[in-house]
């Protein structure tokens, strides 16, 4: 990562473009940025991820998040671009649900972080491995619509203990570390 030239001054007012219009992800970015920069201006931006609708690896999720962050910043001219990409990754313990966050600055700095991972139950993992996307699978299992724009699979699998917004908000905060505490990263 290059030096972080954006000031860590909490009184500044950065503009932030989020590479999605999903309200859960936008709220996660909004809360994380405003936890440090109270007046941060966060704008949802519809941009493509450049990866599959159901990313199947850490590598693909990270690529999608990076693509979204860069595209959102370029499209808006914001100080920061933020990309969030959820997906799964096969691991020795089974298929894990996760998300990656990439934050880029206008000056070319980049930071990444990952959400916590949770194993998918075998019944869900089989459907994902067969080519289905998790959001519609969860809608089917829960007999609802819009799970991905509500508590997400994380919320359902933890009985509401960890909602989708919570896990992405923490990952955004982790990705913000070099920007808000640059003295540790220089």
Backbone as CSV, one residue per row, in Angstrom:
resi,resn,N_x,N_y,N_z,CA_x,CA_y,CA_z,C_x,C_y,C_z
1,UNK,0.845,-1.169,0.000,0.000,0.000,0.000,0.894,1.237,0.000
2,UNK,0.478,2.245,-0.734,1.233,3.495,-0.770,0.983,4.287,0.511
3,UNK,1.782,5.331,0.692,1.553,6.196,1.854,0.125,6.715,1.830
4,UNK,-0.419,6.967,2.988,-1.803,7.409,3.116,-1.821,8.929,3.220
5,UNK,-2.029,9.652,2.097,-1.995,11.103,2.159,-3.275,11.760,2.674
6,UNK,-4.407,11.036,2.690,-5.644,11.614,3.231,-5.413,11.888,4.718
7,UNK,-5.811,13.040,5.158,-5.637,13.384,6.562,-6.490,12.482,7.449
8,UNK,-5.963,12.148,8.586,-6.721,11.374,9.564,-7.509,12.300,10.487
9,UNK,-7.617,13.563,10.111,-8.341,14.542,10.917,-9.828,14.202,10.952
10,UNK,-10.355,13.862,12.135,-11.769,13.508,12.223,-12.704,14.681,11.928
11,UNK,-12.174,15.893,11.846,-12.998,17.066,11.541,-13.168,17.272,10.038
12,UNK,-12.369,16.578,9.227,-12.515,16.725,7.780,-13.807,16.038,7.323
13,UNK,-14.226,16.326,6.105,-15.480,15.768,5.582,-15.179,15.043,4.265
14,UNK,-14.796,13.773,4.333,-14.498,13.046,3.103,-15.769,12.628,2.358
15,UNK,-15.623,12.512,1.049,-16.701,11.952,0.233,-16.364,10.485,-0.018
16,UNK,-17.385,9.664,0.056,-17.204,8.219,-0.026,-18.200,7.648,-1.026
17,UNK,-17.702,6.960,-2.030,-18.567,6.292,-3.000,-18.548,4.798,-2.705
18,UNK,-19.721,4.229,-2.485,-19.847,2.798,-2.207,-20.274,2.111,-3.501
19,UNK,-19.565,1.077,-3.887,-19.833,0.391,-5.143,-21.007,-0.560,-5.095
20,UNK,-22.117,-0.122,-4.527,-23.350,-0.909,-4.468,-24.492,0.009,-4.078
21,UNK,-25.711,-0.452,-4.360,-26.889,0.261,-3.860,-27.625,-0.590,-2.825
22,UNK,-27.042,-1.738,-2.454,-27.650,-2.588,-1.422,-27.690,-1.800,-0.112
23,UNK,-28.875,-1.554,0.442,-28.975,-0.689,1.625,-28.213,-1.214,2.837
24,UNK,-28.100,-2.504,2.986,-27.359,-3.070,4.124,-25.881,-2.727,4.030
25,UNK,-25.309,-2.891,2.842,-23.887,-2.588,2.658,-23.636,-1.088,2.749
26,UNK,-24.537,-0.278,2.203,-24.381,1.176,2.270,-24.430,1.635,3.724
27,UNK,-25.359,1.103,4.517,-25.441,1.471,5.940,-24.177,1.056,6.687
28,UNK,-23.630,-0.106,6.333,-22.400,-0.566,6.989,-21.259,0.418,6.739
29,UNK,-21.126,0.866,5.497,-20.075,1.836,5.158,-20.346,3.165,5.857
30,UNK,-21.581,3.605,5.810,-21.976,4.878,6.433,-21.619,4.874,7.918
31,UNK,-22.014,3.834,8.624,-21.757,3.774,10.075,-20.263,3.703,10.381
32,UNK,-19.517,2.916,9.603,-18.078,2.799,9.864,-17.373,4.134,9.608
33,UNK,-17.638,4.754,8.459,-16.982,6.029,8.153,-17.401,7.107,9.133
34,UNK,-18.696,7.173,9.469,-19.138,8.214,10.384,-18.745,7.928,11.833
35,UNK,-18.270,6.736,12.098,-17.704,6.458,13.418,-16.423,7.241,13.644
36,UNK,-15.764,7.611,12.560,-14.533,8.411,12.667,-14.744,9.824,12.129
37,UNK,-15.263,9.903,10.904,-15.559,11.195,10.279,-17.060,11.416,10.374
38,UNK,-17.486,12.119,11.399,-18.908,12.275,11.692,-19.710,12.822,10.518
39,UNK,-19.106,13.648,9.691,-19.814,14.283,8.587,-19.508,13.643,7.224
40,UNK,-18.898,12.477,7.214,-18.573,11.816,5.943,-19.820,11.725,5.066
41,UNK,-19.638,12.019,3.795,-20.745,11.989,2.839,-20.640,10.691,2.035
42,UNK,-21.578,9.791,2.245,-21.556,8.466,1.631,-22.606,8.387,0.531
43,UNK,-22.172,7.977,-0.656,-23.058,7.896,-1.814,-23.053,6.488,-2.393
44,UNK,-24.222,5.834,-2.461,-24.304,4.533,-3.127,-24.119,4.715,-4.630
45,UNK,-23.397,3.807,-5.258,-23.105,3.904,-6.679,-23.233,2.527,-7.313
46,UNK,-24.084,2.420,-8.304,-24.286,1.142,-8.981,-23.160,0.903,-9.982
47,UNK,-22.275,-0.027,-9.657,-21.160,-0.381,-10.537,-21.047,-1.906,-10.590
48,UNK,-20.489,-2.435,-11.673,-20.350,-3.888,-11.780,-19.175,-4.402,-10.938
49,UNK,-19.310,-5.651,-10.501,-18.228,-6.270,-9.732,-17.172,-6.883,-10.643
50,UNK,-17.577,-7.273,-11.841,-16.638,-7.931,-12.741,-16.382,-9.383,-12.383
51,UNK,-17.130,-9.906,-11.407,-17.009,-11.316,-11.023,-18.404,-11.940,-11.075
52,UNK,-18.483,-13.220,-10.810,-19.771,-13.905,-10.869,-20.728,-13.397,-9.791
53,UNK,-22.027,-13.627,-10.004,-23.032,-13.202,-9.029,-22.850,-13.911,-7.690
54,UNK,-22.287,-15.110,-7.717,-22.015,-15.861,-6.491,-20.521,-16.185,-6.456
55,UNK,-19.707,-15.239,-5.950,-18.271,-15.494,-5.889,-17.966,-16.748,-5.057
56,UNK,-17.095,-17.585,-5.597,-16.847,-18.907,-5.010,-15.481,-19.052,-4.349
57,UNK,-14.793,-17.929,-4.093,-13.491,-18.011,-3.424,-13.127,-16.660,-2.823
58,UNK,-12.187,-16.693,-1.889,-11.650,-15.445,-1.348,-11.114,-14.586,-2.474
59,UNK,-10.380,-15.207,-3.388,-9.767,-14.472,-4.491,-10.821,-13.748,-5.330
60,UNK,-11.907,-14.427,-5.668,-12.954,-13.817,-6.484,-13.673,-12.706,-5.716
61,UNK,-13.927,-12.911,-4.430,-14.568,-11.862,-3.610,-13.684,-10.627,-3.531
62,UNK,-12.407,-10.827,-3.299,-11.472,-9.712,-3.195,-11.394,-8.957,-4.524
63,UNK,-11.363,-9.689,-5.630,-11.340,-9.051,-6.949,-12.611,-8.226,-7.176
64,UNK,-13.762,-8.780,-6.830,-15.018,-8.056,-6.987,-15.073,-6.804,-6.138
65,UNK,-14.618,-6.906,-4.889,-14.602,-5.744,-3.998,-13.674,-4.661,-4.544
66,UNK,-12.508,-5.066,-5.019,-11.554,-4.093,-5.582,-12.157,-3.423,-6.817
67,UNK,-12.738,-4.211,-7.699,-13.356,-3.647,-8.905,-14.438,-2.632,-8.547
68,UNK,-15.261,-2.963,-7.568,-16.343,-2.058,-7.160,-15.794,-0.763,-6.554
69,UNK,-14.765,-0.888,-5.707,-14.188,0.298,-5.052,-13.616,1.258,-6.087
70,UNK,-12.843,0.725,-7.009,-12.207,1.568,-8.022,-13.262,2.195,-8.933
71,UNK,-14.210,1.394,-9.391,-15.248,1.901,-10.297,-16.098,2.975,-9.625
72,UNK,-16.447,2.781,-8.358,-17.270,3.766,-7.642,-16.527,5.086,-7.487
73,UNK,-15.249,5.010,-7.135,-14.471,6.230,-6.962,-14.302,6.947,-8.306
74,UNK,-13.992,6.183,-9.354,-13.812,6.798,-10.675,-15.112,7.419,-11.198
75,UNK,-16.227,6.760,-10.945,-17.520,7.239,-11.433,-17.944,8.539,-10.750
76,UNK,-17.568,8.709,-9.492,-18.053,9.852,-8.711,-17.001,10.915,-8.419
77,UNK,-15.721,10.554,-8.491,-14.668,11.490,-8.104,-14.546,11.660,-6.605
78,UNK,-15.091,10.716,-5.834,-15.059,10.789,-4.370,-13.631,10.663,-3.830
79,UNK,-13.460,11.035,-2.564,-12.171,10.872,-1.891,-11.839,9.396,-1.697
80,UNK,-12.879,8.596,-1.415,-12.703,7.161,-1.189,-13.696,6.379,-2.030
81,UNK,-13.277,5.215,-2.481,-14.171,4.242,-3.084,-14.173,3.018,-2.194
82,UNK,-15.344,2.460,-1.958,-15.460,1.286,-1.104,-16.186,0.193,-1.868
83,UNK,-15.574,-0.984,-1.906,-16.204,-2.141,-2.518,-16.401,-3.220,-1.475
84,UNK,-17.573,-3.821,-1.482,-17.887,-4.925,-0.572,-18.385,-6.077,-1.434
85,UNK,-17.846,-7.256,-1.224,-18.261,-8.408,-2.020,-18.398,-9.620,-1.110
86,UNK,-19.618,-10.142,-1.048,-19.867,-11.350,-0.281,-19.744,-12.570,-1.165
87,UNK,-19.442,-13.691,-0.556,-19.323,-14.941,-1.294,-19.010,-16.085,-0.369
88,UNK,-18.456,-17.123,-0.946,-18.091,-18.308,-0.164,-16.660,-18.709,-0.512
89,UNK,-16.078,-19.506,0.355,-14.739,-20.029,0.116,-14.690,-21.454,0.648
90,UNK,-14.245,-22.418,-0.176,-14.117,-23.788,0.315,-12.909,-23.899,1.245
91,UNK,-13.133,-24.484,2.402,-12.071,-24.647,3.397,-12.168,-26.049,3.974
92,UNK,-11.154,-26.495,4.700,-11.192,-27.859,5.269,-12.427,-28.120,6.138
93,UNK,-12.985,-27.060,6.725,-14.153,-27.210,7.593,-15.467,-27.171,6.826
94,UNK,-15.401,-26.913,5.524,-16.605,-26.832,4.705,-16.653,-25.519,3.956
95,UNK,-17.786,-25.251,3.334,-17.963,-24.020,2.569,-18.277,-22.885,3.545
96,UNK,-17.415,-21.882,3.537,-17.552,-20.775,4.482,-18.144,-19.552,3.806
97,UNK,-19.089,-18.901,4.473,-19.679,-17.646,4.031,-18.805,-16.511,4.544
98,UNK,-18.514,-15.539,3.673,-17.606,-14.451,4.041,-17.844,-13.245,3.162
99,UNK,-17.134,-12.185,3.430,-17.166,-10.999,2.589,-15.839,-10.280,2.663
100,UNK,-15.481,-9.637,1.567,-14.263,-8.832,1.510,-14.620,-7.370,1.290
101,UNK,-13.803,-6.486,1.844,-13.954,-5.045,1.693,-12.634,-4.477,1.183
102,UNK,-12.732,-3.616,0.176,-11.564,-2.885,-0.316,-11.906,-1.402,-0.266
103,UNK,-11.001,-0.623,0.287,-11.132,0.832,0.287,-9.941,1.394,-0.486
104,UNK,-10.244,2.251,-1.457,-9.196,2.937,-2.209,-9.368,4.437,-2.012
105,UNK,-8.245,5.149,-2.062,-8.300,6.607,-1.945,-7.978,7.234,-3.291
106,UNK,-8.396,8.453,-3.449,-8.130,9.212,-4.672,-6.633,9.255,-4.958
107,UNK,-5.805,9.222,-3.923,-4.352,9.289,-4.085,-3.716,7.941,-4.429
108,UNK,-4.513,6.886,-4.496,-3.973,5.590,-4.905,-3.686,4.610,-3.787
109,UNK,-4.003,4.964,-2.560,-3.799,4.038,-1.447,-4.930,3.005,-1.440
110,UNK,-4.629,1.808,-0.985,-5.632,0.745,-0.905,-5.476,-0.004,0.405
111,UNK,-6.608,-0.407,0.963,-6.612,-1.231,2.163,-7.702,-2.283,2.013
112,UNK,-7.463,-3.474,2.568,-8.432,-4.560,2.469,-8.691,-5.157,3.842
113,UNK,-9.867,-5.757,3.979,-10.217,-6.487,5.205,-11.289,-7.507,4.852
114,UNK,-11.443,-8.478,5.723,-12.395,-9.561,5.504,-13.359,-9.637,6.684
115,UNK,-14.593,-10.035,6.395,-15.544,-10.279,7.475,-15.148,-11.565,8.190
116,UNK,-15.782,-11.803,9.302,-15.661,-13.106,9.942,-16.311,-14.137,9.022
117,UNK,-15.924,-15.373,9.178,-16.457,-16.445,8.340,-17.365,-17.338,9.171
118,UNK,-18.391,-17.862,8.511,-19.294,-18.794,9.172,-19.523,-19.971,8.224
119,UNK,-19.488,-21.196,8.747,-19.708,-22.340,7.860,-21.169,-22.412,7.417
120,UNK,-21.356,-22.712,6.144,-22.707,-22.921,5.638,-23.147,-24.342,5.976
121,UNK,-24.375,-24.524,6.407,-24.883,-25.876,6.613,-24.807,-26.657,5.301
122,UNK,-24.614,-27.947,5.399,-24.444,-28.794,4.223,-25.576,-28.623,3.209
123,UNK,-26.812,-28.491,3.689,-27.943,-28.347,2.771,-27.827,-27.080,1.921
124,UNK,-27.333,-25.993,2.497,-27.138,-24.755,1.748,-25.900,-24.844,0.862
125,UNK,-24.831,-25.423,1.402,-23.579,-25.550,0.644,-23.795,-26.352,-0.634
126,UNK,-24.575,-27.414,-0.558,-24.836,-28.233,-1.750,-25.510,-27.411,-2.839
127,UNK,-26.447,-26.582,-2.463,-27.160,-25.762,-3.448,-26.228,-24.710,-4.063
128,UNK,-25.369,-24.140,-3.258,-24.421,-23.147,-3.757,-23.438,-23.819,-4.708
129,UNK,-22.915,-24.964,-4.317,-21.968,-25.689,-5.167,-22.623,-26.187,-6.458
130,UNK,-23.936,-26.320,-6.439,-24.673,-26.739,-7.641,-24.968,-25.545,-8.561
131,UNK,-24.555,-24.342,-8.142,-24.687,-23.192,-9.023,-25.715,-22.147,-8.619
132,UNK,-26.395,-22.328,-7.487,-27.372,-21.333,-7.063,-26.680,-20.197,-6.309
133,UNK,-27.346,-19.048,-6.272,-26.847,-17.891,-5.540,-27.445,-17.903,-4.132
134,UNK,-26.650,-17.523,-3.137,-27.071,-17.649,-1.740,-28.316,-16.832,-1.400
135,UNK,-28.421,-15.593,-1.888,-29.590,-14.765,-1.553,-30.904,-15.450,-1.896
136,UNK,-31.093,-15.885,-3.149,-32.324,-16.595,-3.501,-32.499,-17.928,-2.756
137,UNK,-31.396,-18.612,-2.469,-31.492,-19.856,-1.695,-32.037,-19.551,-0.304
138,UNK,-31.523,-18.494,0.321,-31.998,-18.124,1.658,-33.459,-17.679,1.605
139,UNK,-33.830,-16.946,0.558,-35.238,-16.549,0.401,-36.121,-17.783,0.339
140,UNK,-35.688,-18.794,-0.414,-36.443,-20.036,-0.551,-36.555,-20.756,0.792
141,UNK,-35.451,-20.906,1.475,-35.434,-21.614,2.760,-36.255,-20.877,3.818
142,UNK,-36.152,-19.555,3.826,-36.853,-18.748,4.831,-38.275,-18.368,4.415
143,UNK,-38.641,-18.704,3.189,-39.983,-18.369,2.660,-40.238,-16.865,2.756
144,UNK,-39.273,-16.095,2.215,-39.353,-14.642,2.234,-38.711,-14.104,0.969
145,UNK,-38.561,-12.797,0.890,-37.828,-12.175,-0.211,-36.882,-11.126,0.341
146,UNK,-35.805,-10.871,-0.379,-34.883,-9.809,-0.008,-33.993,-10.081,1.186
147,UNK,-33.708,-11.344,1.466,-32.853,-11.671,2.612,-31.528,-10.923,2.549
148,UNK,-30.949,-10.799,1.344,-29.644,-10.144,1.187,-29.705,-8.657,1.511
149,UNK,-30.908,-8.080,1.524,-31.060,-6.656,1.837,-31.630,-6.453,3.238
150,UNK,-31.612,-7.539,4.000,-32.087,-7.491,5.395,-30.964,-8.037,6.279
151,UNK,-31.263,-9.012,7.109,-30.255,-9.575,8.010,-29.269,-10.507,7.339
152,UNK,-29.586,-10.932,6.111,-28.678,-11.800,5.373,-28.638,-13.210,5.920
153,UNK,-27.876,-14.041,5.229,-27.689,-15.421,5.682,-27.052,-15.438,7.068
154,UNK,-26.157,-14.487,7.330,-25.510,-14.414,8.649,-26.535,-14.257,9.749
155,UNK,-27.493,-13.375,9.527,-28.533,-13.160,10.523,-29.363,-14.411,10.754
156,UNK,-29.743,-15.076,9.664,-30.544,-16.296,9.797,-29.759,-17.403,10.495
157,UNK,-28.501,-17.585,10.087,-27.699,-18.687,10.636,-27.283,-18.467,12.085
158,UNK,-27.321,-17.215,12.550,-26.964,-16.933,13.949,-28.179,-16.543,14.781
159,UNK,-29.381,-16.772,14.245,-30.625,-16.415,14.937,-30.617,-14.933,15.334
160,UNK,-30.070,-14.102,14.436,-30.076,-12.662,14.668,-28.918,-12.123,15.487
161,UNK,-27.988,-12.969,15.890,-26.856,-12.498,16.698,-25.890,-11.642,15.892
162,UNK,-25.669,-11.998,14.621,-24.771,-11.240,13.753,-25.487,-10.996,12.437
163,UNK,-25.939,-9.768,12.230,-26.625,-9.414,11.002,-25.611,-9.064,9.916
164,UNK,-26.055,-9.137,8.683,-25.176,-8.860,7.549,-24.537,-7.472,7.667
165,UNK,-25.307,-6.489,8.058,-24.757,-5.139,8.211,-23.648,-5.119,9.251
166,UNK,-23.835,-5.829,10.354,-22.833,-5.849,11.425,-21.496,-6.381,10.930
167,UNK,-21.553,-7.513,10.215,-20.288,-8.124,9.791,-19.578,-7.249,8.768
168,UNK,-20.333,-6.615,7.854,-19.680,-5.742,6.879,-19.198,-4.446,7.523
169,UNK,-19.930,-3.931,8.507,-19.492,-2.707,9.181,-18.149,-2.922,9.869
170,UNK,-17.984,-4.064,10.511,-16.709,-4.346,11.178,-15.585,-4.467,10.154
171,UNK,-15.844,-5.126,9.026,-14.818,-5.268,8.002,-14.446,-3.909,7.402
172,UNK,-15.434,-3.037,7.206,-15.140,-1.690,6.706,-14.272,-0.946,7.726
173,UNK,-14.602,-1.060,8.992,-13.808,-0.403,10.032,-12.371,-0.931,10.023
174,UNK,-12.200,-2.225,9.858,-10.844,-2.789,9.779,-10.104,-2.254,8.551
175,UNK,-10.798,-2.170,7.420,-10.159,-1.654,6.211,-9.822,-0.173,6.345
176,UNK,-10.529,0.537,7.206,-10.241,1.956,7.435,-8.986,2.185,8.279
177,UNK,-8.510,1.162,8.951,-7.403,1.323,9.894,-6.228,2.150,9.357
178,UNK,-5.683,1.835,8.190,-4.543,2.630,7.712,-4.880,4.094,7.422
179,UNK,-6.152,4.383,7.181,-6.561,5.755,6.890,-6.814,6.567,8.154
180,UNK,-7.264,5.911,9.225,-7.587,6.635,10.457,-6.462,6.553,11.491
181,UNK,-5.574,5.600,11.349,-4.432,5.470,12.246,-3.162,5.263,11.418
182,UNK,-2.863,6.228,10.541,-1.735,6.042,9.599,-0.378,5.896,10.278
183,UNK,-0.255,6.367,11.500,1.027,6.270,12.195,1.467,4.815,12.386
184,UNK,0.540,3.885,12.364,0.880,2.479,12.521,1.218,1.799,11.189
185,UNK,0.897,2.456,10.081,1.036,1.832,8.776,2.073,2.490,7.886
186,UNK,2.813,3.474,8.413,3.795,4.158,7.574,5.162,3.547,7.711
